[in-house]
Amino acid sequence: MANHKSAKKRAKQSQVRRLRNRSVKTTLKNMEKKVRAAKEAGDDNRDEILRKTQSAIHKAAKKGVLHKKTASRKISRLFKFMNT
């Protein structure tokens, strides 16, 4: 366990960030599932769902939740899936 005041603060900050990142990642996974389900169901608004998912992935990368190249790869794979 942390002994210094700064180390205790750092541990607390890390915990808050971990929970926030986990929440964002879970949301992204659910959005990706919605995109795949929309394509398989032949939904009319699947392009809108894809755009919202792409935006959310970009925002996660911008905030540091995902690496820039990971976000790019996820978006690329989603578009490839939608276009096949």
N, C-alpha and C positions, 0 to 999 in steps of 0.2 A: 504494500500500500504506500501511497505517497507520504513523504515526510515533510517536505517544504510547502510553504503556503502556495507558491507558484505551481508546484507539481499537483497539489490538490485542485487548484483552479483548472489546470490543464486537463486533469482526469474528468472533471465535471463537464468541461467544454467538449471533450471527445465523446462522452456519453450522449450529450444533446445532439451532436452532429451525426453520430451513428444512428440514432433513432430517426432523425430527419431524413438521412440518406436512405434508410431502409424503407421508409414510407414512400419516398419518391420512386424507388426501384420497384416496389410492389405495384404502384399505380401504373408504371410503364409496362410491366408484365401484363397487367389486366387490359391495358389499351391495345397491346399487341394481339392478345387473344381475341378482342373484339374485332380487330381488323380481319384476322383470319376467319372468324366466324361469319363476318359480313360477306366475305367473298364466297365462302362455301354456300351461304344461304341465298346468294344472288341479290343482296340488299341494294336498293337504289342509291342510298346515301353513303356508300362505302368509300367514295373518294373524299368526302368530307371527314369521315372517321380517320382515313389515312393521313389527311393534312393535319388534323389535330394531334395525332400520334407523332407525326414528324416534328411538329412544333414542340411538343412536350419533351421529346428526345433531345432536340437542340438545346432547350432550356436546361435540361439536366446536365448536359455537357458544359454549358456555359457556367453553371454554378459549381462544377467540379464533382458532381455525383458520379458521372460517367467520364471516361477518357474521351477525348475528341475523336480518335480513330474508332473507338468502340461504338460511339454514337453513329458515326458515318457508316460503319459496317451494318449496324442494325437497320438503318434507314434503307440502305442499298438492298438488303435482303428482303425487306418488306415490299419495296417497289418491284423487285424481281418476282416475288410471289404473286403480287397483284396483276402483273403483266403477263403471266404464263397461263 
